[in-house]
Amino acid sequence: MACEPAVAMNKEEERELREQLARLQQEHRDLDAAIEALADSPGSDLIQVQRLKKRKLHLRDQIRRIDDQLTPDIIA
């Protein structure tokens, strides 16, 4: 069973995806810092920490999807 090649994106679409990827990566780093700061503070809200971690996982999934779109499949 042959896989159909992905539709090639134009330069504008690629640029937009790369910008979105950069924004998501920055938000992921910011969340990481916020989680660490909140977890280290005495009397921190564990529910808030869990919400931030869940958001961080969601961002990671989005980052992977975009990265997969930008990285062409190489058939060996």
mmJSON file of the N, C-alpha and C atoms, coordinates in Angstrom:
{"data_MODEL":{"atom_site":{
"group_PDB":["ATOM","ATOM","ATOM","ATOM","ATOM","ATOM","ATOM","ATOM","ATOM","ATOM","ATOM","ATOM","ATOM","ATOM","ATOM","ATOM","ATOM","ATOM","ATOM","ATOM","ATOM","ATOM","ATOM","ATOM","ATOM","ATOM","ATOM","ATOM","ATOM","ATOM","ATOM","ATOM","ATOM","ATOM","ATOM","ATOM","ATOM","ATOM","ATOM","ATOM","ATOM","ATOM","ATOM","ATOM","ATOM","ATOM","ATOM","ATOM","ATOM","ATOM","ATOM","ATOM","ATOM","ATOM","ATOM","ATOM","ATOM","ATOM","ATOM","ATOM","ATOM","ATOM","ATOM","ATOM","ATOM","ATOM","ATOM","ATOM","ATOM","ATOM","ATOM","ATOM","ATOM","ATOM","ATOM","ATOM","ATOM","ATOM","ATOM","ATOM","ATOM","ATOM","ATOM","ATOM","ATOM","ATOM","ATOM","ATOM","ATOM","ATOM","ATOM","ATOM","ATOM","ATOM","ATOM","ATOM","ATOM","ATOM","ATOM","ATOM","ATOM","ATOM","ATOM","ATOM","ATOM","ATOM","ATOM","ATOM","ATOM","ATOM","ATOM","ATOM","ATOM","ATOM","ATOM","ATOM","ATOM","ATOM","ATOM","ATOM","ATOM","ATOM","ATOM","ATOM","ATOM","ATOM","ATOM","ATOM","ATOM","ATOM","ATOM","ATOM","ATOM","ATOM","ATOM","ATOM","ATOM","ATOM","ATOM","ATOM","ATOM","ATOM","ATOM","ATOM","ATOM","ATOM","ATOM","ATOM","ATOM","ATOM","ATOM","ATOM","ATOM","ATOM","ATOM","ATOM","ATOM","ATOM","ATOM","ATOM","ATOM","ATOM","ATOM","ATOM","ATOM","ATOM","ATOM","ATOM","ATOM","ATOM","ATOM","ATOM","ATOM","ATOM","ATOM","ATOM","ATOM","ATOM","ATOM","ATOM","ATOM","ATOM","ATOM","ATOM","ATOM","ATOM","ATOM","ATOM","ATOM","ATOM","ATOM","ATOM","ATOM","ATOM","ATOM","ATOM","ATOM","ATOM","ATOM","ATOM","ATOM","ATOM","ATOM","ATOM","ATOM","ATOM","ATOM","ATOM","ATOM","ATOM","ATOM","ATOM","ATOM","ATOM","ATOM","ATOM","ATOM","ATOM","ATOM","ATOM","ATOM","ATOM","ATOM","ATOM","ATOM","ATOM","ATOM","ATOM"],
"id":[1,2,3,4,5,6,7,8,9,10,11,12,13,14,15,16,17,18,19,20,21,22,23,24,25,26,27,28,29,30,31,32,33,34,35,36,37,38,39,40,41,42,43,44,45,46,47,48,49,50,51,52,53,54,55,56,57,58,59,60,61,62,63,64,65,66,67,68,69,70,71,72,73,74,75,76,77,78,79,80,81,82,83,84,85,86,87,88,89,90,91,92,93,94,95,96,97,98,99,100,101,102,103,104,105,106,107,108,109,110,111,112,113,114,115,116,117,118,119,120,121,122,123,124,125,126,127,128,129,130,131,132,133,134,135,136,137,138,139,140,141,142,143,144,145,146,147,148,149,150,151,152,153,154,155,156,157,158,159,160,161,162,163,164,165,166,167,168,169,170,171,172,173,174,175,176,177,178,179,180,181,182,183,184,185,186,187,188,189,190,191,192,193,194,195,196,197,198,199,200,201,202,203,204,205,206,207,208,209,210,211,212,213,214,215,216,217,218,219,220,221,222,223,224,225,226,227,228],
"type_symbol":["N","C","C","N","C","C","N","C","C","N","C","C","N","C","C","N","C","C","N","C","C","N","C","C","N","C","C","N","C","C","N","C","C","N","C","C","N","C","C","N","C","C","N","C","C","N","C","C","N","C","C","N","C","C","N","C","C","N","C","C","N","C","C","N","C","C","N","C","C","N","C","C","N","C","C","N","C","C","N","C","C","N","C","C","N","C","C","N","C","C","N","C","C","N","C","C","N","C","C","N","C","C","N","C","C","N","C","C","N","C","C","N","C","C","N","C","C","N","C","C","N","C","C","N","C","C","N","C","C","N","C","C","N","C","C","N","C","C","N","C","C","N","C","C","N","C","C","N","C","C","N","C","C","N","C","C","N","C","C","N","C","C","N","C","C","N","C","C","N","C","C","N","C","C","N","C","C","N","C","C","N","C","C","N","C","C","N","C","C","N","C","C","N","C","C","N","C","C","N","C","C","N","C","C","N","C","C","N","C","C","N","C","C","N","C","C","N","C","C","N","C","C","N","C","C","N","C","C"],
"label_atom_id":["N","CA","C","N","CA","C","N","CA","C","N","CA","C","N","CA","C","N","CA","C","N","CA","C","N","CA","C","N","CA","C","N","CA","C","N","CA","C","N","CA","C","N","CA","C","N","CA","C","N","CA","C","N","CA","C","N","CA","C","N","CA","C","N","CA","C","N","CA","C","N","CA","C","N","CA","C","N","CA","C","N","CA","C","N","CA","C","N","CA","C","N","CA","C","N","CA","C","N","CA","C","N","CA","C","N","CA","C","N","CA","C","N","CA","C","N","CA","C","N","CA","C","N","CA","C","N","CA","C","N","CA","C","N","CA","C","N","CA","C","N","CA","C","N","CA","C","N","CA","C","N","CA","C","N","CA","C","N","CA","C","N","CA","C","N","CA","C","N","CA","C","N","CA","C","N","CA","C","N","CA","C","N","CA","C","N","CA","C","N","CA","C","N","CA","C","N","CA","C","N","CA","C","N","CA","C","N","CA","C","N","CA","C","N","CA","C","N","CA","C","N","CA","C","N","CA","C","N","CA","C","N","CA","C","N","CA","C","N","CA","C","N","CA","C","N","CA","C","N","CA","C","N","CA","C","N","CA","C","N","CA","C","N","CA","C"],
"label_alt_id":[null,null,null,null,null,null,null,null,null,null,null,null,null,null,null,null,null,null,null,null,null,null,null,null,null,null,null,null,null,null,null,null,null,null,null,null,null,null,null,null,null,null,null,null,null,null,null,null,null,null,null,null,null,null,null,null,null,null,null,null,null,null,null,null,null,null,null,null,null,null,null,null,null,null,null,null,null,null,null,null,null,null,null,null,null,null,null,null,null,null,null,null,null,null,null,null,null,null,null,null,null,null,null,null,null,null,null,null,null,null,null,null,null,null,null,null,null,null,null,null,null,null,null,null,null,null,null,null,null,null,null,null,null,null,null,null,null,null,null,null,null,null,null,null,null,null,null,null,null,null,null,null,null,null,null,null,null,null,null,null,null,null,null,null,null,null,null,null,null,null,null,null,null,null,null,null,null,null,null,null,null,null,null,null,null,null,null,null,null,null,null,null,null,null,null,null,null,null,null,null,null,null,null,null,null,null,null,null,null,null,null,null,null,null,null,null,null,null,null,null,null,null,null,null,null,null,null,null],
"label_comp_id":["MET","MET","MET","ALA","ALA","ALA","CYS","CYS","CYS","GLU","GLU","GLU","PRO","PRO","PRO","ALA","ALA","ALA","VAL","VAL","VAL","ALA","ALA","ALA","MET","MET","MET","ASN","ASN","ASN","LYS","LYS","LYS","GLU","GLU","GLU","GLU","GLU","GLU","GLU","GLU","GLU","ARG","ARG","ARG","GLU","GLU","GLU","LEU","LEU","LEU","ARG","ARG","ARG","GLU","GLU","GLU","GLN","GLN","GLN","LEU","LEU","LEU","ALA","ALA","ALA","ARG","ARG","ARG","LEU","LEU","LEU","GLN","GLN","GLN","GLN","GLN","GLN","GLU","GLU","GLU","HIS","HIS","HIS","ARG","ARG","ARG","ASP","ASP","ASP","LEU","LEU","LEU","ASP","ASP","ASP","ALA","ALA","ALA","ALA","ALA","ALA","ILE","ILE","ILE","GLU","GLU","GLU","ALA","ALA","ALA","LEU","LEU","LEU","ALA","ALA","ALA","ASP","ASP","ASP","SER","SER","SER","PRO","PRO","PRO","GLY","GLY","GLY","SER","SER","SER","ASP","ASP","ASP","LEU","LEU","LEU","ILE","ILE","ILE","GLN","GLN","GLN","VAL","VAL","VAL","GLN","GLN","GLN","ARG","ARG","ARG","LEU","LEU","LEU","LYS","LYS","LYS","LYS","LYS","LYS","ARG","ARG","ARG","LYS","LYS","LYS","LEU","LEU","LEU","HIS","HIS","HIS","LEU","LEU","LEU","ARG","ARG","ARG","ASP","ASP","ASP","GLN","GLN","GLN","ILE","ILE","ILE","ARG","ARG","ARG","ARG","ARG","ARG","ILE","ILE","ILE","ASP","ASP","ASP","ASP","ASP","ASP","GLN","GLN","GLN","LEU","LEU","LEU","THR","THR","THR","PRO","PRO","PRO","ASP","ASP","ASP","ILE","ILE","ILE","ILE","ILE","ILE","ALA","ALA","ALA"],
"label_asym_id":["A","A","A","A","A","A","A","A","A","A","A","A","A","A","A","A","A","A","A","A","A","A","A","A","A","A","A","A","A","A","A","A","A","A","A","A","A","A","A","A","A","A","A","A","A","A","A","A","A","A","A","A","A","A","A","A","A","A","A","A","A","A","A","A","A","A","A","A","A","A","A","A","A","A","A","A","A","A","A","A","A","A","A","A","A","A","A","A","A","A","A","A","A","A","A","A","A","A","A","A","A","A","A","A","A","A","A","A","A","A","A","A","A","A","A","A","A","A","A","A","A","A","A","A","A","A","A","A","A","A","A","A","A","A","A","A","A","A","A","A","A","A","A","A","A","A","A","A","A","A","A","A","A","A","A","A","A","A","A","A","A","A","A","A","A","A","A","A","A","A","A","A","A","A","A","A","A","A","A","A","A","A","A","A","A","A","A","A","A","A","A","A","A","A","A","A","A","A","A","A","A","A","A","A","A","A","A","A","A","A","A","A","A","A","A","A","A","A","A","A","A","A","A","A","A","A","A","A"],
"label_entity_id":["1","1","1","1","1","1","1","1","1","1","1","1","1","1","1","1","1","1","1","1","1","1","1","1","1","1","1","1","1","1","1","1","1","1","1","1","1","1","1","1","1","1","1","1","1","1","1","1","1","1","1","1","1","1","1","1","1","1","1","1","1","1","1","1","1","1","1","1","1","1","1","1","1","1","1","1","1","1","1","1","1","1","1","1","1","1","1","1","1","1","1","1","1","1","1","1","1","1","1","1","1","1","1","1","1","1","1","1","1","1","1","1","1","1","1","1","1","1","1","1","1","1","1","1","1","1","1","1","1","1","1","1","1","1","1","1","1","1","1","1","1","1","1","1","1","1","1","1","1","1","1","1","1","1","1","1","1","1","1","1","1","1","1","1","1","1","1","1","1","1","1","1","1","1","1","1","1","1","1","1","1","1","1","1","1","1","1","1","1","1","1","1","1","1","1","1","1","1","1","1","1","1","1","1","1","1","1","1","1","1","1","1","1","1","1","1","1","1","1","1","1","1","1","1","1","1","1","1"],
"label_seq_id":[1,1,1,2,2,2,3,3,3,4,4,4,5,5,5,6,6,6,7,7,7,8,8,8,9,9,9,10,10,10,11,11,11,12,12,12,13,13,13,14,14,14,15,15,15,16,16,16,17,17,17,18,18,18,19,19,19,20,20,20,21,21,21,22,22,22,23,23,23,24,24,24,25,25,25,26,26,26,27,27,27,28,28,28,29,29,29,30,30,30,31,31,31,32,32,32,33,33,33,34,34,34,35,35,35,36,36,36,37,37,37,38,38,38,39,39,39,40,40,40,41,41,41,42,42,42,43,43,43,44,44,44,45,45,45,46,46,46,47,47,47,48,48,48,49,49,49,50,50,50,51,51,51,52,52,52,53,53,53,54,54,54,55,55,55,56,56,56,57,57,57,58,58,58,59,59,59,60,60,60,61,61,61,62,62,62,63,63,63,64,64,64,65,65,65,66,66,66,67,67,67,68,68,68,69,69,69,70,70,70,71,71,71,72,72,72,73,73,73,74,74,74,75,75,75,76,76,76],
"pdbx_PDB_ins_code":[null,null,null,null,null,null,null,null,null,null,null,null,null,null,null,null,null,null,null,null,null,null,null,null,null,null,null,null,null,null,null,null,null,null,null,null,null,null,null,null,null,null,null,null,null,null,null,null,null,null,null,null,null,null,null,null,null,null,null,null,null,null,null,null,null,null,null,null,null,null,null,null,null,null,null,null,null,null,null,null,null,null,null,null,null,null,null,null,null,null,null,null,null,null,null,null,null,null,null,null,null,null,null,null,null,null,null,null,null,null,null,null,null,null,null,null,null,null,null,null,null,null,null,null,null,null,null,null,null,null,null,null,null,null,null,null,null,null,null,null,null,null,null,null,null,null,null,null,null,null,null,null,null,null,null,null,null,null,null,null,null,null,null,null,null,null,null,null,null,null,null,null,null,null,null,null,null,null,null,null,null,null,null,null,null,null,null,null,null,null,null,null,null,null,null,null,null,null,null,null,null,null,null,null,null,null,null,null,null,null,null,null,null,null,null,null,null,null,null,null,null,null,null,null,null,null,null,null],
"Cartn_x":[0.855,0.0,0.895,0.777,1.608,0.959,1.786,1.299,1.293,0.27,0.213,1.089,1.82,2.682,1.859,2.417,1.751,1.724,0.695,0.576,1.647,2.405,3.473,2.883,3.463,2.967,3.811,3.163,3.901,4.721,5.554,6.468,5.715,4.586,3.803,3.245,2.721,2.188,3.296,4.452,5.58,6.028,6.087,6.484,5.504,4.199,3.181,3.297,3.548,3.709,4.943,6.026,7.251,7.04,6.282,5.98,5.117,4.11,3.248,4.058,4.947,5.802,6.66,7.242,8.071,7.249,6.023,5.153,4.818,4.483,4.135,5.335,6.511,7.718,8.02,7.817,8.044,7.042,5.777,4.76,5.087,5.58,5.962,7.088,8.095,9.194,8.693,7.791,7.229,6.452,5.663,4.9,5.842,6.918,7.89,8.436,8.791,9.309,8.231,7.003,5.91,5.616,5.634,5.38,6.469,7.703,8.822,8.72,8.423,8.314,7.153,6.025,4.848,5.068,5.686,5.931,6.923,7.87,8.881,8.376,7.265,6.777,5.984,6.177,5.446,3.947,3.151,1.706,1.178,1.889,1.453,0.166,-0.585,-1.86,-1.59,-1.739,-1.444,-2.373,-3.59,-4.531,-4.065,-3.597,-3.084,-1.857,-0.975,0.213,-0.214,-1.191,-1.667,-2.28,-3.01,-3.589,-2.499,-1.463,-0.354,0.372,0.556,1.207,0.37,-0.934,-1.82,-1.739,-1.713,-1.571,-0.224,0.803,2.134,2.147,1.488,1.397,0.63,-0.427,-1.204,-0.334,0.439,1.353,2.384,2.914,3.898,3.306,2.049,1.39,1.23,0.845,0.71,2.059,3.108,4.455,4.872,4.609,4.969,4.208,2.923,2.124,2.684,2.986,3.523,4.905,5.718,7.055,6.962,6.006,5.801,5.395,4.605,4.189,5.368,6.287,7.428,8.558,8.604,9.666,9.156,9.738,9.26,9.593,8.702,8.957,10.033,11.001,12.075,11.916,11.718,11.57,12.939,13.393,14.733,14.709],
"Cartn_y":[-1.18,0.0,1.236,2.043,3.242,4.413,5.207,6.42,7.545,8.357,9.502,10.604,11.305,12.368,13.515,14.135,15.29,16.436,17.246,18.403,19.409,19.839,20.8,22.145,22.769,24.076,25.165,26.289,27.4,28.106,29.034,29.724,30.485,31.083,31.847,30.92,29.772,28.817,28.303,28.031,27.561,28.636,29.882,30.987,31.126,31.03,31.145,30.013,28.787,27.656,27.833,28.329,28.54,29.616,30.665,31.706,31.143,30.353,29.739,28.787,28.032,27.115,27.879,28.98,29.79,30.326,30.787,31.292,30.177,28.998,27.884,27.428,27.404,27.023,28.022,29.308,30.328,30.172,29.944,29.746,28.504,27.455,26.219,26.503,27.265,27.633,28.498,29.439,30.306,29.491,28.526,27.67,26.846,26.365,25.587,26.407,27.65,28.536,28.832,29.053,29.35,28.149,26.957,25.741,25.567,25.766,25.608,26.63,27.869,28.914,28.637,28.213,27.953,26.739,25.71,24.493,24.74,25.664,25.961,26.905,27.587,28.546,27.82,28.238,27.595,27.874,26.865,27.02,27.159,26.581,26.712,25.927,26.372,25.764,24.575,23.371,22.166,22.005,22.45,22.363,23.271,24.456,25.378,24.792,24.155,23.524,22.438,21.636,20.569,21.141,22.24,22.882,23.382,23.991,24.484,23.325,22.224,21.053,20.478,20.461,19.965,20.866,22.159,23.111,22.909,22.671,22.455,21.201,20.131,18.916,19.169,19.949,20.295,21.075,22.01,22.776,21.864,20.921,19.984,19.21,18.779,18.062,18.952,20.206,21.145,21.38,21.524,21.738,20.551,19.354,18.149,18.071,18.412,18.378,19.349,20.559,21.563,21.144,20.632,20.184,19.061,18.165,17.082,17.637,18.702,19.323,19.967,20.521,21.234,20.293,19.122,18.168,17.145,17.117,16.173,14.737,13.832,12.406,11.964,11.254,10.746,9.224,8.722,7.296,6.707,5.828,5.258,4.063],
"Cartn_z":[0.0,0.0,0.0,-1.005,-1.142,-0.42,0.225,0.885,-0.128,-0.055,-0.951,-0.387,-1.236,-0.746,-0.162,0.845,1.445,0.448,0.556,-0.324,0.064,-0.904,-0.633,-0.253,0.741,1.164,0.5,0.313,-0.282,0.798,0.361,1.284,2.384,2.021,3.003,4.084,3.691,4.664,5.572,4.989,5.79,6.775,6.321,7.204,8.372,8.061,9.107,10.118,9.621,10.527,11.407,10.822,11.608,12.674,12.346,13.333,14.457,14.091,15.094,15.975,15.355,16.099,17.106,16.688,17.586,18.76,18.49,19.571,20.563,20.043,20.911,21.741,21.136,21.869,22.982,22.709,23.733,24.875,24.532,25.565,26.395,25.748,26.442,27.44,27.013,27.921,29.075,28.777,29.821,30.851,30.36,31.27,32.144,31.57,32.32,33.482,33.196,34.24,35.29,34.846,35.779,36.673,36.096,36.874,37.927,37.511,38.452,39.585,39.254,40.28,41.224,40.668,41.489,42.381,41.832,42.607,43.737,43.53,44.547,45.634,45.38,46.37,47.461,48.701,49.802,49.687,49.977,49.919,48.513,47.543,46.151,45.911,44.949,44.584,43.663,44.186,43.418,42.217,42.352,41.223,40.095,40.437,39.421,38.734,39.511,38.932,37.952,38.328,37.434,36.159,36.277,35.083,34.137,34.715,33.899,33.215,33.933,33.337,32.197,32.384,31.324,30.093,30.305,29.196,28.494,29.267,28.699,27.817,28.255,27.445,26.148,26.246,25.046,24.056,24.567,23.715,23.062,23.835,23.28,22.099,22.239,21.145,19.916,20.122,19.013,18.331,19.126,18.595,17.74,18.215,17.448,16.13,16.164,14.925,13.889,14.323,13.394,12.906,13.816,13.427,12.392,12.561,11.589,10.226,10.221,8.963,8.265,9.038,8.457,8.054,8.659,8.37,7.351,6.171,5.165,5.534,5.164,5.378,4.394,4.913,4.068,3.998,2.807,2.625,2.335,3.214,3.052,2.12],
"occupancy":[1.0,1.0,1.0,1.0,1.0,1.0,1.0,1.0,1.0,1.0,1.0,1.0,1.0,1.0,1.0,1.0,1.0,1.0,1.0,1.0,1.0,1.0,1.0,1.0,1.0,1.0,1.0,1.0,1.0,1.0,1.0,1.0,1.0,1.0,1.0,1.0,1.0,1.0,1.0,1.0,1.0,1.0,1.0,1.0,1.0,1.0,1.0,1.0,1.0,1.0,1.0,1.0,1.0,1.0,1.0,1.0,1.0,1.0,1.0,1.0,1.0,1.0,1.0,1.0,1.0,1.0,1.0,1.0,1.0,1.0,1.0,1.0,1.0,1.0,1.0,1.0,1.0,1.0,1.0,1.0,1.0,1.0,1.0,1.0,1.0,1.0,1.0,1.0,1.0,1.0,1.0,1.0,1.0,1.0,1.0,1.0,1.0,1.0,1.0,1.0,1.0,1.0,1.0,1.0,1.0,1.0,1.0,1.0,1.0,1.0,1.0,1.0,1.0,1.0,1.0,1.0,1.0,1.0,1.0,1.0,1.0,1.0,1.0,1.0,1.0,1.0,1.0,1.0,1.0,1.0,1.0,1.0,1.0,1.0,1.0,1.0,1.0,1.0,1.0,1.0,1.0,1.0,1.0,1.0,1.0,1.0,1.0,1.0,1.0,1.0,1.0,1.0,1.0,1.0,1.0,1.0,1.0,1.0,1.0,1.0,1.0,1.0,1.0,1.0,1.0,1.0,1.0,1.0,1.0,1.0,1.0,1.0,1.0,1.0,1.0,1.0,1.0,1.0,1.0,1.0,1.0,1.0,1.0,1.0,1.0,1.0,1.0,1.0,1.0,1.0,1.0,1.0,1.0,1.0,1.0,1.0,1.0,1.0,1.0,1.0,1.0,1.0,1.0,1.0,1.0,1.0,1.0,1.0,1.0,1.0,1.0,1.0,1.0,1.0,1.0,1.0,1.0,1.0,1.0,1.0,1.0,1.0,1.0,1.0,1.0,1.0,1.0,1.0],
"B_iso_or_equiv":[0.0,0.0,0.0,0.0,0.0,0.0,0.0,0.0,0.0,0.0,0.0,0.0,0.0,0.0,0.0,0.0,0.0,0.0,0.0,0.0,0.0,0.0,0.0,0.0,0.0,0.0,0.0,0.0,0.0,0.0,0.0,0.0,0.0,0.0,0.0,0.0,0.0,0.0,0.0,0.0,0.0,0.0,0.0,0.0,0.0,0.0,0.0,0.0,0.0,0.0,0.0,0.0,0.0,0.0,0.0,0.0,0.0,0.0,0.0,0.0,0.0,0.0,0.0,0.0,0.0,0.0,0.0,0.0,0.0,0.0,0.0,0.0,0.0,0.0,0.0,0.0,0.0,0.0,0.0,0.0,0.0,0.0,0.0,0.0,0.0,0.0,0.0,0.0,0.0,0.0,0.0,0.0,0.0,0.0,0.0,0.0,0.0,0.0,0.0,0.0,0.0,0.0,0.0,0.0,0.0,0.0,0.0,0.0,0.0,0.0,0.0,0.0,0.0,0.0,0.0,0.0,0.0,0.0,0.0,0.0,0.0,0.0,0.0,0.0,0.0,0.0,0.0,0.0,0.0,0.0,0.0,0.0,0.0,0.0,0.0,0.0,0.0,0.0,0.0,0.0,0.0,0.0,0.0,0.0,0.0,0.0,0.0,0.0,0.0,0.0,0.0,0.0,0.0,0.0,0.0,0.0,0.0,0.0,0.0,0.0,0.0,0.0,0.0,0.0,0.0,0.0,0.0,0.0,0.0,0.0,0.0,0.0,0.0,0.0,0.0,0.0,0.0,0.0,0.0,0.0,0.0,0.0,0.0,0.0,0.0,0.0,0.0,0.0,0.0,0.0,0.0,0.0,0.0,0.0,0.0,0.0,0.0,0.0,0.0,0.0,0.0,0.0,0.0,0.0,0.0,0.0,0.0,0.0,0.0,0.0,0.0,0.0,0.0,0.0,0.0,0.0,0.0,0.0,0.0,0.0,0.0,0.0,0.0,0.0,0.0,0.0,0.0,0.0],
"pdbx_formal_charge":[null,null,null,null,null,null,null,null,null,null,null,null,null,null,null,null,null,null,null,null,null,null,null,null,null,null,null,null,null,null,null,null,null,null,null,null,null,null,null,null,null,null,null,null,null,null,null,null,null,null,null,null,null,null,null,null,null,null,null,null,null,null,null,null,null,null,null,null,null,null,null,null,null,null,null,null,null,null,null,null,null,null,null,null,null,null,null,null,null,null,null,null,null,null,null,null,null,null,null,null,null,null,null,null,null,null,null,null,null,null,null,null,null,null,null,null,null,null,null,null,null,null,null,null,null,null,null,null,null,null,null,null,null,null,null,null,null,null,null,null,null,null,null,null,null,null,null,null,null,null,null,null,null,null,null,null,null,null,null,null,null,null,null,null,null,null,null,null,null,null,null,null,null,null,null,null,null,null,null,null,null,null,null,null,null,null,null,null,null,null,null,null,null,null,null,null,null,null,null,null,null,null,null,null,null,null,null,null,null,null,null,null,null,null,null,null,null,null,null,null,null,null,null,null,null,null,null,null],
"auth_seq_id":[1,1,1,2,2,2,3,3,3,4,4,4,5,5,5,6,6,6,7,7,7,8,8,8,9,9,9,10,10,10,11,11,11,12,12,12,13,13,13,14,14,14,15,15,15,16,16,16,17,17,17,18,18,18,19,19,19,20,20,20,21,21,21,22,22,22,23,23,23,24,24,24,25,25,25,26,26,26,27,27,27,28,28,28,29,29,29,30,30,30,31,31,31,32,32,32,33,33,33,34,34,34,35,35,35,36,36,36,37,37,37,38,38,38,39,39,39,40,40,40,41,41,41,42,42,42,43,43,43,44,44,44,45,45,45,46,46,46,47,47,47,48,48,48,49,49,49,50,50,50,51,51,51,52,52,52,53,53,53,54,54,54,55,55,55,56,56,56,57,57,57,58,58,58,59,59,59,60,60,60,61,61,61,62,62,62,63,63,63,64,64,64,65,65,65,66,66,66,67,67,67,68,68,68,69,69,69,70,70,70,71,71,71,72,72,72,73,73,73,74,74,74,75,75,75,76,76,76],
"auth_comp_id":["MET","MET","MET","ALA","ALA","ALA","CYS","CYS","CYS","GLU","GLU","GLU","PRO","PRO","PRO","ALA","ALA","ALA","VAL","VAL","VAL","ALA","ALA","ALA","MET","MET","MET","ASN","ASN","ASN","LYS","LYS","LYS","GLU","GLU","GLU","GLU","GLU","GLU","GLU","GLU","GLU","ARG","ARG","ARG","GLU","GLU","GLU","LEU","LEU","LEU","ARG","ARG","ARG","GLU","GLU","GLU","GLN","GLN","GLN","LEU","LEU","LEU","ALA","ALA","ALA","ARG","ARG","ARG","LEU","LEU","LEU","GLN","GLN","GLN","GLN","GLN","GLN","GLU","GLU","GLU","HIS","HIS","HIS","ARG","ARG","ARG","ASP","ASP","ASP","LEU","LEU","LEU","ASP","ASP","ASP","ALA","ALA","ALA","ALA","ALA","ALA","ILE","ILE","ILE","GLU","GLU","GLU","ALA","ALA","ALA","LEU","LEU","LEU","ALA","ALA","ALA","ASP","ASP","ASP","SER","SER","SER","PRO","PRO","PRO","GLY","GLY","GLY","SER","SER","SER","ASP","ASP","ASP","LEU","LEU","LEU","ILE","ILE","ILE","GLN","GLN","GLN","VAL","VAL","VAL","GLN","GLN","GLN","ARG","ARG","ARG","LEU","LEU","LEU","LYS","LYS","LYS","LYS","LYS","LYS","ARG","ARG","ARG","LYS","LYS","LYS","LEU","LEU","LEU","HIS","HIS","HIS","LEU","LEU","LEU","ARG","ARG","ARG","ASP","ASP","ASP","GLN","GLN","GLN","ILE","ILE","ILE","ARG","ARG","ARG","ARG","ARG","ARG","ILE","ILE","ILE","ASP","ASP","ASP","ASP","ASP","ASP","GLN","GLN","GLN","LEU","LEU","LEU","THR","THR","THR","PRO","PRO","PRO","ASP","ASP","ASP","ILE","ILE","ILE","ILE","ILE","ILE","ALA","ALA","ALA"],
"auth_asym_id":["A","A","A","A","A","A","A","A","A","A","A","A","A","A","A","A","A","A","A","A","A","A","A","A","A","A","A","A","A","A","A","A","A","A","A","A","A","A","A","A","A","A","A","A","A","A","A","A","A","A","A","A","A","A","A","A","A","A","A","A","A","A","A","A","A","A","A","A","A","A","A","A","A","A","A","A","A","A","A","A","A","A","A","A","A","A","A","A","A","A","A","A","A","A","A","A","A","A","A","A","A","A","A","A","A","A","A","A","A","A","A","A","A","A","A","A","A","A","A","A","A","A","A","A","A","A","A","A","A","A","A","A","A","A","A","A","A","A","A","A","A","A","A","A","A","A","A","A","A","A","A","A","A","A","A","A","A","A","A","A","A","A","A","A","A","A","A","A","A","A","A","A","A","A","A","A","A","A","A","A","A","A","A","A","A","A","A","A","A","A","A","A","A","A","A","A","A","A","A","A","A","A","A","A","A","A","A","A","A","A","A","A","A","A","A","A","A","A","A","A","A","A","A","A","A","A","A","A"],
"auth_atom_id":["N","CA","C","N","CA","C","N","CA","C","N","CA","C","N","CA","C","N","CA","C","N","CA","C","N","CA","C","N","CA","C","N","CA","C","N","CA","C","N","CA","C","N","CA","C","N","CA","C","N","CA","C","N","CA","C","N","CA","C","N","CA","C","N","CA","C","N","CA","C","N","CA","C","N","CA","C","N","CA","C","N","CA","C","N","CA","C","N","CA","C","N","CA","C","N","CA","C","N","CA","C","N","CA","C","N","CA","C","N","CA","C","N","CA","C","N","CA","C","N","CA","C","N","CA","C","N","CA","C","N","CA","C","N","CA","C","N","CA","C","N","CA","C","N","CA","C","N","CA","C","N","CA","C","N","CA","C","N","CA","C","N","CA","C","N","CA","C","N","CA","C","N","CA","C","N","CA","C","N","CA","C","N","CA","C","N","CA","C","N","CA","C","N","CA","C","N","CA","C","N","CA","C","N","CA","C","N","CA","C","N","CA","C","N","CA","C","N","CA","C","N","CA","C","N","CA","C","N","CA","C","N","CA","C","N","CA","C","N","CA","C","N","CA","C","N","CA","C","N","CA","C","N","CA","C","N","CA","C","N","CA","C","N","CA","C"],
"pdbx_PDB_model_num":[1,1,1,1,1,1,1,1,1,1,1,1,1,1,1,1,1,1,1,1,1,1,1,1,1,1,1,1,1,1,1,1,1,1,1,1,1,1,1,1,1,1,1,1,1,1,1,1,1,1,1,1,1,1,1,1,1,1,1,1,1,1,1,1,1,1,1,1,1,1,1,1,1,1,1,1,1,1,1,1,1,1,1,1,1,1,1,1,1,1,1,1,1,1,1,1,1,1,1,1,1,1,1,1,1,1,1,1,1,1,1,1,1,1,1,1,1,1,1,1,1,1,1,1,1,1,1,1,1,1,1,1,1,1,1,1,1,1,1,1,1,1,1,1,1,1,1,1,1,1,1,1,1,1,1,1,1,1,1,1,1,1,1,1,1,1,1,1,1,1,1,1,1,1,1,1,1,1,1,1,1,1,1,1,1,1,1,1,1,1,1,1,1,1,1,1,1,1,1,1,1,1,1,1,1,1,1,1,1,1,1,1,1,1,1,1,1,1,1,1,1,1,1,1,1,1,1,1]
}}}
